[in-house]
Amino acid sequence: MIPMPFTLTMPKLSPTMEGGTIVKWHKKEGDLVKDGELLLEVATDKATVEHNALDGGYLRKILIEEGSDARVNEAVAIFTETQDESLEGYTPEGIKEEKEVPQEERETAAATPSSPQKGSGVTLAAAAFPIEPPLEDYTFAFETEMRERLAASPLAKKLAKEKGIDLTSVKGSGPDGRVMSRDLDLGQPDAPATFGQTKMPSEKPGSYVEEAITPMRKAIGDKLQASKTFIPHFYIQQDIDVEEMINLREQLKASGIKVTFNDFVMRAVALSLKEHPVVNSGFDAAGEKIIRFQTIDIAVAVSIDEGLITPIIRHADYKNMGQISAEVKQLATLAKEGKIQPHQYRGGSFTISNLGMFGIHDFQAVINPPQVSILAVGGIRDCPVVKGGEVVPGKRMMISLSSDHRVVDGADGAKFIRTVQKFLENPAILLI
C-alpha cells in the first residue's frame, strides 16, 4: 500500500466540548511522534486537557498554531508515515474552517431575529453593543499646570526621590516657580493617594485591548445567557441567625475537627432537598418535560482563573458533614489544577453558589440548567437584632433561592427555604 498523509483533527475531549484553544504543541514540525506520546494541550470548555497521539508518524505541518481556536473535528495538523513523504496535492480531512464574516454582515446578523426556542412563544434578537473608539482629539486639561509644577532643580529631584516626597505637592520658590531643595520641607509624602499627580496619562481616553474569549468563558456565557433569557426566574430570600452555627463550628475546631460554614450549608441543603423533592428537579426544554431527579447531587460553584466550574457531590444526603467537607476540598483542588474529570462536574440536581468569602452580603444567582433551582449564600455579617424585646448584637447570613417558575411554585420555594433555615439555626441536627 502506498503511504498517504493523514490528518489530525481537533479531538472531542469532553462531552460538552464544541471547540477548543490549542495551548501548547509538545512537538514541532518534522518531529517523529510515537503512539501514546504527549502531542498537545487543549483548553476546552471546562479544563486544559493533555492529548496523546493515537497514531504514530511525522508531524509535517501544524495547521492551528498555539493560542488559536479550532472546532471539534476541524483539521489541526498533517502527519505522514515517512519523513520525506510529499504533501503536494493533499487536502486535509475534517470540517472546514469557517470563513471570516465581514463586520457589516456580523452587525446585520446580530440585528436579525433568531429562531425562537421551542415552546417559548417569542422571538428574540441578539443585541449588538458596538465599542466606542478611543478619543483622538483630546488634550489633558491640566497638562500645562502639571508641566509647570514639575519644574525642579536637579538637587530637589534627587532629594525628593530619597525622602519619598511628591514634587507636585510642593510650591516652588525659585525662578518661574521652580522647586528648590529648600522647598521640600513642606512637601507631602509620595503615596498612592495625594493631592498632586505624579505624571500625565499616556493613553487616549477610551483606549482598550482585545482579549480572545476562552472556550470555558464562552460556554459559561452561552449557557447562562440562555438561562436568564428563557427561564422565568423568581427569587426568595431569608435572613438566617447563625450564632449557634458559629458556636458549634468553634467547638468542633477546638476538638480538632475543621469544617467550613459552606459545609454546614451543603448538609442543610441536602437534608432539605430530601424533604422538598420538587426543588430537586430539572426541566427538559427540548421535550418540554419536568425531570424528577431520584438522587440528590449538589453542584458547588467554584471560581477558577478561566471562569466557573461546578464540581458535584453525589448522593449528598447520604454523606455526613465530614465526608462532604473532604469531598468538596478534593474536587475544588482538582478544578483549580485543571485535573477535574467530566463525570465530576457534569449533571447534578441542585447548585449552591457561595460568595461569602468575598465579603458579599447577598446576591441572586442565575439558574444552572437543566436544574431548576440554585441557592446563593452571602457572608456572615454583624448586625443589630431584636431578642426578648431588646436590640442586641447579632450574626446573620442571607440566603437567596432562584427557581424556575415552570417547575417550582413560590410556596414550594418558601417551604424549602424555611427548612434550610431550621437546619442552619439548629446546627446540631446536621451532625446526626
Secondary structure by P-SEA (a helix, b strand, c coil): ccbbbbbbccccccccccccccccccccccccccccccccccccccbbbbbcccccccccccccccccccccccccccccccccccccccccccccccccccaaaaaaaaaccccccccccbbbbbbbbbbbcccccccccaaaaaaaaacccaaaaaaaaaaccccccccccccccccccccccccccccccccccccccccccbbbbbbbbcaaaaaaaaaaaaaaaccbbbbbbbbbbcaaaaaaaaaaaaacccccaaaaaaaaaaaaaaacccccccccccccccccccbbbbbbbbbcccbbbbbbbcccccccaaaaaaaaaaaaaaaaaccccccccccccbbbbbccccccccccccccccccbbbbbbcbbbbbbbcccbbbbbcbbbbbbbbccccccaaaaaaaaaaaaaaaaacccccc
